[in-house]
Amino acid sequence: MGRASARRRVVRVTVGGPATARADTVVGEEPLEIRIHGQPLAVTMRTPGDDMDLAVGFLIGEGLIGGGGDVLSMRYCAGTEPAEEDAAPPLLASAEAWSGHRGRQTYNVLDLTLDPSIPQPDLTAAARSFYMTSSCGLCGKASIDAIRMRARHRVADDPLRIEAATLAGLPGALRRAQRLFATTGGLHAAALADAAGRIEIVREDVGRHNAVDKVVGAAAKAGPLPLRGRVLLVSGRASFELTQKALLAGIPMLAAVSAPSALAVDLAAESGMTLVGFLRGDSMNVYAGAHRVLSAEAPTGRSSEEGPSVVAQNPQTSLDVTR
């Protein structure tokens, strides 16, 4: 199987100093082809590892299945690379050149068998969308109303409440759990945490969407959806696609260390999800569902932007709340 990291030669350059050559650890990146019943569905570039979690989470995040129990089995298939005895000079290698040759096991092709009792997805239509967008989900092509129709779980009535100070401590806990990031510095991460700030699942990947899919897939394999009372924490920005993935898994809160997009805010607000951005140090912005973030003082103040806007001050945290 491909490695999650690799060693490569690097030349270290310092302004005003000598250049030195040394070995460096870089993150691994390989394609994963996801098939259903032998039919190709999607190809995503990912960091090898937790591939079955990734596949299950991907299908959940795109509304194709309702949980881990909808998948009867998963197995690796022979990849597209040639067997050793079929090897040809690398410069001559191409898809056409290997046509008709049997592939060797690369652990880069994963075939899933779905429960025949569930509605079977239209793989032809889905594959056209996924191949165009790789690992980034729908990429804003679908309307919010369409996503709400595909959502199987209601998050608006989820009773999750979390202290602002607890929420502020999650990025540090996530960073401490990122083992591969510590050696490569080149990975996104996602985590699932409870209201007490206990991190239950952490996954890393070169793709931020993949990291979320791995978390959702791992949780779905361990138990049924929805993931009520949970916070999905991501190391980057909060995009529409990540908000979509959280909603389809039934997660009531998405928290990101960076900015959200306007469409992500709209989707969170329309679905009753809490969306937190710029979760850094002792401050954060709450763009939707501010009632789930508990602070010591009532929010006050208004923004010049359209719609209600408030700022809450907390002895432990400084919370900018926009809803």
N, C-alpha and C positions, 0 to 999 in steps of 0.2 A: 504494500500500500504506500501511496505517496506520503511524504513526511510533512508534518505541520511546520517545520522550519528546516533551513538548510544553511550550510556554510559557504560563503562566497568571498573572493578576494576583493579588498577595497583599498584604495589609496587615500590615506588621511592627509588632508591639506589644511595647514594653518597659516593664516596671513602673517608674513614676516618670518616664518619658520620653515623647517625642512618638510618635505613630503615623505610619508612613511607608508609602507605596504603592510597589511595585516589581514587576517581572516575576520569576517564579521558574520553574525547570525542574522538571517533575513527570514521573513515569514514565507511559508509555502503557499502556492496558489496553483490550483489545477481545476479543469472543468469537471463538473458532475452532470451527467445526463440522467434525468429522472424519467422513467418509463412507467406506464400503467398497463398491465396485461400485455407487456411486450411492445406496446406502442409508444414511441417517443413523445414526451410531453413538453419538457423544458430542459434547457442547459444553463447552468449558472457557474460562474467562477467562484470557487470557495477555497478555504483552507481545509485540507483533508482532516477528517476526524468528526465524529458525531454525525455522520452522513445520514443515518436513518432518522435521527431527530430532525435534521434539516428537511428531509423529504416529507415527513409527516407534518411538520410545521408549515411548510410551503403550501401543501394541499389545504390545510385548515385556513391559512391566511388568504387563500384565493377562493374560499367558499366551496371547494370541491368535495370536502368531507366534513363531518361534524365532530370528529374526535378520533383518538388513536384506535378505538375499537372498530372503526370502519375499515381498517387495514388488516387483512388476514395474514399476509406474509410479505417479507421483503428479502431480496437476495441480490448479490452482486452478479453482474453478467460480464462476459468477456468484453473488453473495450475495443476501440477502433484501431488500436495500434497492432501491427502484425506480430505473429508468433516469431520466435527467434529464427527458426529455419526459413522464414519468408523475408528476412531482413534484406533491405536494399540500401545502397548508398544514400545517406541522409539528404543530399541535394536533389535526389530523384524522387523522394517520398512525396506523395500527394494522395488525396482521397481516391482519385481515379487509379493511381498506381496500385493501391491496395485492394481495389475492387475484386471481390471473390476470394480474398485470403481470409483465413480464420484469424480472429483477434486473440491476443494474449490477455491474461487477467491484469487489468490496470487498477481495479477498484474505483473506477471513475464512471461506471454505469450501474444504476440501481433500479431494479424492476419491482414494482409493488403490485400486489393482488388485493383488490378491494372486495368487501363483502357484497355478494350479488344481490342481497336484499335491499341495499340502499340505492337511491337514484344514481345512475351511472353518469359521470360527466361527459359532455361533448368534447372529446379529446381533440378532434380536428380543429374546432373553433378555438379551443383554449390554447392549443399549441401555437397557432398563428400569433396570438397575443404575447405569449411567453417568450417565444424565440425573438420577437422584435425588442422586448424589454429586458431580456436576460433575467437577473434576479430581483428587479426592482418592482415587482408586482404590477399593478395597473397603471402606475405612473400618471395618475390624474385623468386618465381617459374616461373613466366611469364617473357618473354623477354621484353626489352624496346620496340622493334618493335610491340609486341602484345599489349602493353598498348597504344601505339600511335594509333594503328588501332581502339581501343575501345574508344578513346577520341572523344567526340562529339564537343569539342570547341577548337579553336585555340588561344593560348596565346602568340605566338611569336610576333604578331603585336599589342598587348595590349599597349596603350599609357601611362600606369602608370609610373610616376616618383615621387620619394620621397626623401626629404632631409635626409642626413645621421643623422643629429641631431634629426629630427622627428622620424626616425626609432629607434634611440637609446633610445628614451623616452617611447617606447611601452612596454617593459617588466615591468617597474615600474607601468604603468597604468594598465596592466593586473593584477599584484599582488594586487593592491589596490581594484580591482574588484572581487577578489577571496574571497568571503564571507565564504565559507565552509572550504577553506584551512586555513583561519585565526583561526578556532577553532579546526581543526584536524591535519593540517600539512601533510596530506597524500593523496593529490590529484594532478593530472595533470590538466592543463587548456589549452584552445585554444580560440583564439579571431579572429574576423574579423574586420579589420580597413581600413579606407580610406587613401588617399594620404596626408591628413592634420593631420593624427595621431588620428583621432576620432575613438574610439572603438565602433563598432555598435552592436556586439553580443559577449557574453562571456559564455562559458560553462565549467563546471568542471566534472571530472570523475576519478575514480580509474584507468581507462585505458586511455592511451594517445590517442589511435586510436578512442576510444569512444568519447572523448572530441571533436576531430575534426569532427566526424560524426554528433554529436549534433549541432555543429556550422553550418556545411553545410546543414543539414536538416532544421534547423530553417530558414536559409536564403532562401532555396529552397521553403519552405512553404509560405514565405512572398512575393516572386516574382520569375520571371523566371531566369534561368541560361543562359549564364555564369555570374560569379561574377567578371565582368571586373572592373579594377581600384582598386582592393582590395589587401590587404596583409593578409595572414593567419599567425598568430603568435602562436607558440607552446612553452610550458614551458619546454620541454625536448629536445631530439635529433631529427634531421631531418632524418628519415629513408626513404627507398624506398617506403614503404606503404603510409606514410604521403604525400610524393611527388606525388604519384599516385592519392591519394584522392584529392589533390589540383588541379591537372591537369584535372581530370574528372569533377570537378566543375567549370573549367574555371577561376581559380584564378592565376594571373600572378606572384605572389611572395609568397614564403614560407620563413618565418624567424623563427629561433630557437635559444634558449639561449644556446644550447649545440651543439655537433658536428654532422655533417652529415655523412652518409655512402658513400662509393665510388659509389654504384649503384644509390643512390639518386642524386649525382652530375651528373652522366651520363644521367639520365632521364631528369633532369632539363635542362642540356645543349642541349640535342637532341630536346627537345620540345620548347625551347625558353623561359623557365621560369627563373625567378631570384631566386636563392637559397642563403640565408644568414644563417651563423652559428656563434656560439660563440658571440651572440648579448648580450653583457654584459657591463655595465658602458658606457664609451664613445667610445668603439671600437667594431668591428665586422669583420668577414671574409665573403667576397662575392665570392661564388664558381662558380656561373654561372649568366649571365645576369647583369653584373655590370653596364651597361648603365642606368639602372633604379634607381640606388642609386646616388644621386647628392652630390658632394662635391665641396669645393671652389677651389681646385687645381687639375690639371691634374695628373692622376696616373703616377708614375715613378718607375723604378727598375725592376729587373727580378729575378725569383726564380731559384734555381738549379734544380728544378723538371722539367720534360718534359712539354712543352707547355708554352705559355705566362703567365707571372705572374707580377703583378704590385702592388705598395703600394701607396696609396694616403694619404696625410696629410691635415687635415682640421683644421682651428683654433678652431672649435667647437668639432670635433671628430677626432679620429685617426682611419683610415679605412684601414684595410688590405684587399686588393682585389686580389683574385685569380680567374682567369677565363679560 
